[in-house]
Amino acid sequence: MSGAGRALEQLELFDDAPVLALLRADNAPITLALLETHLGQDERSRTAAELYELLDADLDELRFHGQDLPRSAQQYCKTWVEQGYLTRRAAQQERTELFSLTESAHQAIRFLADLASPREAVTRSRLSLLTDRLLQLAQETDPDAGRRITALQEQQERIAQQIRTLQEHGASPLPISQAVEAAEELYALALDVPSDFARVRAEFERLHRSLRLELIEHDGPQGEILDQLFLGVDAVEDSEAGRSFAAFHSMLISPVLEQRYHAAADALATRDFASHLGAAKIRFLQNYLGRLQQESHQVRHAMIDLSRSLREFVRSRQFEQYRALGDVLRRPQRLSLELAPFVRPHHRIGVGLTLSTFTPRSVGQLRLLSPAEVTADDDLSAADAEPLDLEHLREVVRESEIDLAELTDAVDDVLAWRDTATIGEVLSVHPATQGLASIVGLLLLAQRHGEPVTDETTDADEDPAPATERVAWDLPEAPGQRRSAVITALRFTRPISAAVPGLAKELT
């Protein structure tokens, strides 16, 4: 490639590389330092509330030292998600969100770490590691069985010679400087693995989105992916990334590997060079496998959730709804392309479009109302009790209840000069002062103390039918407005107070 071509390629890389975009962002050193502290150490993911609390404390301290950081931790986290520092996912068991570093954020943190602590130009351990891996790769890829047998025999002879040397002269440990150098190389290599997990998880999410998009945008009656999903094939786990991760995960959770790793890490902690390496790095190597297993389980759960989501997307036929929606959206686009040669973009068509005025907001912007903030602090003084007005109390009771005492007196007054009286005849002398309530009260008294009136026009050979009568009353709330109704005719034959001794006294 020519120099000009290489230059153009680097220009495109500088514009598009996510890692460089993070390093160019405002407050990038502060952002990467805070996120490495809380998400790049033992804890690789935190809930939103936990991360907000930790970051708010750090931001307050940085402001005390003169840094211009005006926003809250929640606002910064939202910006960091948009910029590509953080990923935000729903928690598995809690109804909250989990934050974790992106692959690009891991790479940016490693880049700054290399600048702060540059490695030596040439190290014996790195050269030895490279040589050993090269020889092993050449041997494992050799198709000639004879050469591979010869190489194994030579390796067997070297091992036998080492055993004889140990038996004759004893063990000679690796010099401390070389041991520390080799351990530093292992530590640096181990730091790269968390970014690999982030990259694998991001790859699964990209694969999931591409599979959904293929299901939605497929124009034919049935696509290959759809056929596989209907046959029960796991499109995510059976992908190249899924198979590669499954092999890595199965090796990582092997009990034999776990036992051998912990035995070796604990043995290194007892060696003389461990004090030169540092207690923090020794603890990191001792806990490293457990951290890898935890992150591997999280990635596997994410892969399973994506596979389940994709199967449910197909099983519920949701992709058909998205296809229909896509067709509806593409139809006006096709029409606009057909009209483009004939209609200018700013041509007025005389149609008004009312846009929605709803502005979506985040739930985090809402604030709970505290009743204590709007309650008056002044003490309430006890009001003086007014004297009880018995007549006013009777009026209140009269408005809420039927005045049976008044109705009883009205019936008794009519029967004082007549032998019998129907409800209509009582009302003709004593109008309904409570409106419909008086009618209901008279019906109640007549059913208890009166008798029904039969229709005299009924034939002799038929059962007597009950007679009816029309009653009328004025509305108490609107004097002059009259209402009427037809009721079953009931007749009072004797005064109510005489029929029930003591009733009048009880009602009053």
MOQUILIN-V801202 format. One record per pair of residues at least 4 apart in sequence whose C-alpha atoms are under 8 Angstrom apart, sorted by the first residue. I is the first residue (numbers start at 1). J is the second residue. D is the distance in Angstrom with one decimal. If there is no record, write none. Layout:
BEGIN
I;J;D / I;J;D
END
This chain:
BEGIN
1;5;6.2 / 1;6;6.4 / 2;6;6.2 / 3;7;6.1 / 4;8;6.2 / 5;9;6.2 / 6;10;6.2 / 7;11;6.2 / 8;12;6.3 / 9;13;6.2 / 10;14;6.1 / 11;15;6.3 / 12;16;6.1 / 13;17;5.4 / 14;20;6.6 / 14;21;8.0 / 15;21;7.6 / 16;21;7.6 / 17;21;6.4 / 18;22;6.3 / 18;84;7.6 / 18;104;6.1 / 19;23;6.4 / 19;104;5.0 / 19;105;6.9 / 19;107;6.7 / 19;108;5.7 / 20;24;6.2 / 20;108;7.8 / 21;25;6.3 / 22;28;6.6 / 22;83;7.2 / 22;84;7.3 / 22;85;7.1 / 22;104;7.7 / 22;105;7.3 / 22;108;7.3 / 23;28;5.6 / 23;29;7.7 / 23;108;6.8 / 24;28;6.8 / 27;31;6.0 / 28;32;6.0 / 29;33;6.1 / 30;34;6.2 / 31;35;6.1 / 32;36;5.9 / 32;105;7.4 / 32;108;7.7 / 32;109;6.3 / 33;37;6.2 / 33;109;7.9 / 34;38;6.4 / 34;55;7.4 / 34;58;7.8 / 35;39;5.4 / 35;40;6.7 / 35;101;7.6 / 36;40;4.2 / 36;41;6.7 / 36;109;7.1 / 37;41;6.3 / 38;43;6.8 / 38;44;7.8 / 38;51;7.5 / 38;54;7.8 / 39;43;5.5 / 39;44;4.7 / 39;45;5.9 / 39;46;7.3 / 39;100;6.4 / 39;101;6.6 / 40;44;5.7 / 40;101;7.6 / 40;106;7.9 / 42;291;7.5 / 44;100;6.1 / 44;101;7.5 / 45;98;6.2 / 45;99;5.5 / 45;100;4.6 / 45;101;7.7 / 46;50;6.3 / 46;51;6.0 / 46;98;5.4 / 46;99;5.5 / 46;100;6.9 / 47;51;6.2 / 47;91;7.9 / 47;96;6.8 / 47;97;5.7 / 47;98;4.5 / 47;99;6.3 / 48;52;6.0 / 48;96;7.0 / 48;97;5.6 / 48;98;5.9 / 48;99;6.5 / 49;53;6.2 / 50;54;6.4 / 51;55;6.1 / 51;99;7.9 / 52;56;6.0 / 52;73;5.3 / 52;74;6.0 / 53;57;6.5 / 53;73;7.8 / 54;58;6.6 / 55;59;6.0 / 55;73;5.7 / 56;60;6.2 / 56;72;6.7 / 56;73;5.4 / 57;61;6.5 / 58;62;6.2 / 59;63;6.1 / 59;69;7.0 / 59;73;7.6 / 60;64;6.3 / 61;65;6.5 / 62;66;6.6 / 62;67;5.5 / 62;69;7.8 / 63;67;4.8 / 63;68;6.3 / 63;69;6.5 / 71;75;6.2 / 71;76;6.7 / 72;76;6.3 / 73;77;6.1 / 74;78;6.3 / 75;79;6.4 / 76;80;6.1 / 77;81;6.2 / 77;86;7.6 / 78;82;6.5 / 79;83;6.1 / 80;84;6.0 / 80;85;5.1 / 80;86;5.8 / 81;85;5.8 / 81;86;4.7 / 81;87;5.9 / 81;88;7.1 / 84;102;6.8 / 84;104;7.4 / 84;105;7.5 / 85;101;6.1 / 85;102;5.7 / 85;104;7.0 / 85;105;5.2 / 86;99;6.4 / 86;100;5.6 / 86;101;4.7 / 86;102;5.4 / 86;105;7.5 / 87;99;5.7 / 87;100;5.4 / 87;101;6.2 / 87;102;6.0 / 88;97;6.4 / 88;98;5.7 / 88;99;4.8 / 88;100;6.8 / 89;97;5.5 / 89;98;5.3 / 89;99;6.7 / 90;95;7.4 / 90;96;6.1 / 90;97;4.6 / 90;98;6.0 / 91;95;6.5 / 91;96;5.7 / 91;97;5.4 / 91;98;5.7 / 101;105;5.9 / 101;106;6.6 / 101;198;7.5 / 102;106;6.4 / 102;195;7.7 / 102;198;6.0 / 102;199;7.8 / 103;107;6.4 / 103;195;5.2 / 103;196;7.4 / 103;198;5.0 / 103;199;5.4 / 103;202;7.9 / 104;108;6.1 / 105;109;6.2 / 106;110;6.3 / 106;194;7.7 / 106;195;5.5 / 107;111;6.1 / 107;195;7.0 / 108;112;6.4 / 109;113;6.2 / 110;114;6.1 / 111;115;6.4 / 112;116;6.2 / 113;117;6.1 / 113;118;7.9 / 114;118;5.0 / 114;119;7.2 / 122;126;7.6 / 122;127;7.7 / 123;127;6.4 / 123;181;7.4 / 124;128;6.0 / 124;178;7.7 / 124;181;7.9 / 125;129;6.0 / 125;178;7.4 / 125;181;6.5 / 125;182;5.0 / 125;185;7.1 / 126;130;6.1 / 126;182;7.5 / 126;185;6.8 / 127;131;6.1 / 128;132;6.0 / 129;133;6.2 / 130;134;6.1 / 131;135;6.2 / 132;136;6.1 / 133;137;6.0 / 134;138;6.2 / 135;139;6.1 / 136;140;6.1 / 137;141;6.1 / 138;142;6.2 / 139;148;6.3 / 139;151;7.6 / 140;148;8.0 / 142;147;7.7 / 142;148;6.9 / 144;148;6.5 / 145;149;6.1 / 146;150;6.2 / 147;151;6.1 / 148;152;6.2 / 149;153;6.2 / 150;154;6.2 / 151;155;6.2 / 152;156;6.0 / 153;157;6.2 / 154;158;6.3 / 155;159;6.3 / 156;160;6.2 / 157;161;6.1 / 158;162;6.2 / 159;163;6.3 / 160;164;6.3 / 161;165;6.2 / 162;166;6.2 / 163;167;6.2 / 164;168;6.1 / 165;169;5.8 / 165;170;7.0 / 166;170;4.4 / 166;171;5.5 / 174;178;6.6 / 174;179;6.0 / 175;179;6.1 / 176;180;6.0 / 176;272;7.4 / 176;273;5.2 / 177;181;6.1 / 177;273;7.8 / 178;182;6.2 / 179;183;6.2 / 179;273;6.6 / 180;184;6.1 / 180;273;6.3 / 180;274;7.7 / 180;276;6.9 / 180;277;5.9 / 181;185;6.4 / 182;186;6.4 / 183;187;6.1 / 183;277;7.5 / 184;188;6.1 / 184;277;7.6 / 185;189;6.1 / 186;190;6.1 / 187;191;6.4 / 187;281;7.3 / 187;285;7.2 / 188;192;7.1 / 189;193;7.4 / 192;196;6.8 / 193;197;6.6 / 194;198;6.5 / 194;292;7.8 / 195;199;6.1 / 196;200;6.1 / 197;201;6.1 / 197;295;7.2 / 197;296;7.3 / 197;299;7.2 / 198;202;6.1 / 199;203;6.0 / 200;204;6.3 / 200;241;7.3 / 200;245;7.8 / 200;299;7.9 / 201;205;6.4 / 201;299;6.0 / 201;302;7.5 / 201;303;7.8 / 202;206;6.2 / 203;207;6.1 / 203;241;7.4 / 204;208;6.1 / 204;236;7.1 / 204;241;7.4 / 204;242;7.7 / 204;303;6.7 / 204;306;7.9 / 205;209;6.2 / 205;306;7.6 / 206;210;6.1 / 207;211;6.1 / 207;236;7.1 / 208;212;6.3 / 208;236;6.9 / 208;306;6.6 / 208;307;7.9 / 208;310;7.4 / 209;213;6.1 / 210;214;6.1 / 211;215;6.2 / 211;225;7.5 / 212;216;6.3 / 212;310;7.3 / 212;319;7.9 / 213;217;6.0 / 214;218;5.7 / 214;225;7.9 / 215;223;7.4 / 215;225;7.2 / 215;226;6.8 / 215;319;6.5 / 216;319;5.6 / 216;320;7.2 / 216;322;6.1 / 216;323;5.2 / 216;326;8.0 / 217;323;6.7 / 217;326;7.9 / 218;222;7.8 / 218;223;6.7 / 222;226;6.4 / 222;227;6.9 / 223;227;6.2 / 224;228;6.3 / 225;229;6.2 / 225;235;7.4 / 226;230;6.2 / 226;314;7.5 / 227;231;6.3 / 228;232;6.4 / 228;233;5.2 / 228;234;7.8 / 228;235;7.4 / 229;233;5.2 / 229;234;6.7 / 229;235;7.0 / 229;311;6.6 / 229;314;7.4 / 230;314;7.8 / 230;315;8.0 / 233;238;7.7 / 234;238;5.8 / 234;307;6.5 / 235;239;6.1 / 235;307;7.2 / 236;242;6.1 / 236;303;7.1 / 236;306;7.5 / 236;307;5.8 / 237;241;7.7 / 237;242;4.3 / 237;243;6.2 / 237;246;7.9 / 237;303;7.2 / 237;304;8.0 / 237;307;7.4 / 238;242;5.7 / 238;243;5.9 / 239;243;6.1 / 240;244;6.2 / 241;245;6.1 / 242;246;6.0 / 242;303;8.0 / 243;247;6.3 / 244;248;6.4 / 245;249;6.0 / 246;250;6.1 / 247;251;6.3 / 248;252;6.1 / 249;253;6.3 / 249;293;7.9 / 249;296;6.4 / 249;297;8.0 / 250;254;6.4 / 251;257;7.6 / 252;257;7.2 / 252;258;7.7 / 252;289;8.0 / 252;292;7.9 / 252;293;6.5 / 253;257;7.6 / 253;258;7.2 / 253;293;6.7 / 254;258;6.3 / 255;259;6.1 / 256;260;6.2 / 257;261;6.0 / 258;262;6.2 / 258;289;7.4 / 259;263;6.1 / 260;264;6.2 / 261;265;6.1 / 261;289;7.6 / 262;266;6.0 / 262;286;6.7 / 263;267;6.1 / 264;268;6.3 / 265;269;6.5 / 265;282;7.9 / 265;285;6.6 / 265;286;5.3 / 266;270;7.0 / 266;286;6.8 / 267;271;6.9 / 268;274;6.8 / 268;282;7.9 / 269;274;5.7 / 269;282;6.4 / 270;274;6.9 / 273;277;6.5 / 274;278;6.4 / 274;279;7.4 / 274;282;7.1 / 275;279;6.9 / 277;281;6.8 / 277;282;7.3 / 278;282;6.4 / 279;283;6.1 / 280;284;6.1 / 281;285;6.2 / 282;286;6.2 / 283;287;6.1 / 284;288;5.7 / 285;289;7.7 / 287;291;6.3 / 288;292;6.2 / 289;293;6.1 / 290;294;6.2 / 291;295;6.3 / 292;296;5.9 / 293;297;6.1 / 294;298;6.4 / 295;299;6.3 / 296;300;6.1 / 297;301;6.1 / 298;302;6.2 / 299;303;6.2 / 300;304;6.2 / 301;305;6.1 / 302;306;6.2 / 303;307;6.2 / 304;308;6.1 / 305;309;6.0 / 306;310;6.1 / 307;311;6.2 / 308;312;6.1 / 309;313;6.0 / 310;314;6.4 / 311;315;5.9 / 312;316;5.8 / 313;317;6.4 / 313;318;5.5 / 313;319;6.4 / 314;318;6.5 / 314;319;6.4 / 317;321;7.3 / 318;322;6.5 / 319;323;6.1 / 320;324;6.2 / 321;325;6.2 / 322;326;6.0 / 323;327;6.2 / 324;328;6.3 / 325;329;6.3 / 326;330;6.0 / 327;331;6.1 / 328;332;7.5 / 329;333;7.0 / 330;334;6.2 / 331;335;6.3 / 332;336;6.0 / 333;337;6.3 / 334;338;6.4 / 335;339;6.3 / 336;340;5.9 / 337;341;7.8 / 339;343;5.9 / 340;344;6.9 / 340;345;7.7 / 343;347;6.7 / 361;365;7.0 / 362;366;7.6 / 370;374;7.5 / 371;375;6.2 / 388;393;7.9 / 389;393;6.2 / 390;394;6.2 / 391;395;6.3 / 392;396;6.3 / 393;397;6.3 / 394;398;5.9 / 395;399;6.2 / 396;400;6.6 / 397;401;5.8 / 398;402;6.4 / 398;403;6.0 / 402;434;7.6 / 402;437;5.9 / 402;438;6.7 / 402;441;6.3 / 403;407;6.6 / 403;438;7.5 / 403;441;7.7 / 404;408;6.0 / 404;441;6.4 / 404;507;7.1 / 405;409;6.3 / 405;504;6.9 / 405;507;5.3 / 405;508;6.3 / 406;410;6.3 / 407;411;6.3 / 407;438;7.3 / 407;441;7.2 / 407;442;6.7 / 408;412;6.2 / 408;445;8.0 / 408;496;6.5 / 408;497;7.4 / 408;504;7.7 / 409;413;6.0 / 410;414;6.4 / 410;426;6.9 / 410;430;6.3 / 411;415;6.3 / 411;421;8.0 / 411;426;6.2 / 411;492;7.7 / 411;495;6.7 / 411;496;7.3 / 412;416;6.1 / 412;494;7.7 / 412;495;4.7 / 412;496;6.4 / 412;497;7.3 / 413;417;7.6 / 414;418;6.3 / 414;421;7.2 / 414;426;6.4 / 414;429;7.5 / 415;419;5.9 / 415;420;6.3 / 415;421;6.8 / 415;492;7.9 / 415;493;7.6 / 415;494;6.5 / 415;495;6.1 / 416;495;7.7 / 419;493;6.4 / 419;494;7.3 / 420;491;6.5 / 420;492;5.5 / 420;493;4.7 / 420;494;7.0 / 421;425;5.7 / 421;426;6.4 / 421;491;5.5 / 421;492;5.3 / 421;493;6.9 / 422;426;6.3 / 422;489;6.8 / 422;490;5.6 / 422;491;4.3 / 422;492;6.1 / 423;427;6.2 / 423;442;6.6 / 423;443;7.5 / 423;446;7.8 / 423;471;7.7 / 423;489;7.3 / 423;490;6.6 / 423;491;6.8 / 423;492;7.9 / 424;428;6.2 / 424;469;7.1 / 424;470;7.0 / 424;471;5.4 / 425;429;6.8 / 426;430;6.0 / 426;431;7.9 / 427;431;4.7 / 427;432;6.4 / 427;471;7.7 / 431;473;6.9 / 432;436;7.5 / 432;438;5.3 / 432;439;6.9 / 432;473;5.8 / 432;474;7.2 / 433;438;6.8 / 433;474;7.9 / 433;476;7.0 / 434;438;5.2 / 434;475;7.9 / 434;476;6.2 / 435;439;7.0 / 435;473;5.6 / 435;474;5.8 / 435;475;5.4 / 435;476;5.8 / 436;440;6.3 / 436;473;7.0 / 436;475;7.8 / 437;441;6.1 / 438;442;6.2 / 439;443;6.3 / 440;444;6.2 / 441;445;6.3 / 442;446;6.0 / 443;447;6.1 / 443;490;7.8 / 444;448;6.4 / 445;449;5.9 / 445;450;7.3 / 446;450;4.4 / 446;451;7.0 / 446;490;6.1 / 446;491;6.7 / 446;492;6.4 / 447;451;7.0 / 447;490;7.4 / 449;492;6.9 / 449;496;6.7 / 449;499;7.5 / 450;490;6.4 / 450;491;5.3 / 450;492;4.5 / 450;493;6.3 / 451;490;5.6 / 451;491;5.3 / 451;492;6.7 / 451;493;7.7 / 452;466;6.8 / 452;467;7.8 / 452;488;7.8 / 452;489;6.2 / 452;490;4.5 / 452;491;6.1 / 453;466;5.9 / 453;467;5.5 / 453;489;5.5 / 453;490;5.6 / 453;491;6.4 / 454;464;6.1 / 454;465;5.7 / 454;466;4.4 / 454;467;4.9 / 455;464;6.5 / 455;465;5.5 / 455;466;5.5 / 455;467;4.4 / 455;468;7.9 / 456;464;7.9 / 456;467;8.0 / 458;462;6.8 / 458;463;7.7 / 458;464;5.9 / 458;465;6.7 / 459;463;8.0 / 459;464;7.8 / 466;488;6.9 / 466;489;7.2 / 467;488;6.2 / 467;489;5.4 / 468;486;6.6 / 468;487;5.6 / 468;488;4.5 / 468;489;4.6 / 469;486;5.6 / 469;487;5.7 / 469;488;6.4 / 469;489;5.5 / 470;484;6.8 / 470;485;5.6 / 470;486;4.3 / 470;487;6.3 / 471;484;5.5 / 471;485;5.6 / 471;486;6.4 / 471;487;7.4 / 472;482;6.9 / 472;483;5.6 / 472;484;4.1 / 472;485;6.5 / 473;482;5.7 / 473;483;5.5 / 473;484;6.3 / 474;478;7.7 / 474;479;6.3 / 474;480;6.4 / 474;481;5.7 / 474;482;4.5 / 474;483;6.2 / 475;479;5.8 / 475;480;7.4 / 475;481;5.9 / 475;482;6.3 / 475;483;7.3 / 494;498;7.3 / 494;499;7.0 / 495;499;6.4 / 496;500;6.2 / 496;503;8.0 / 497;501;5.9 / 497;502;7.0 / 497;503;5.7 / 497;504;5.7 / 502;506;6.2 / 503;507;6.1 / 504;508;6.3
END
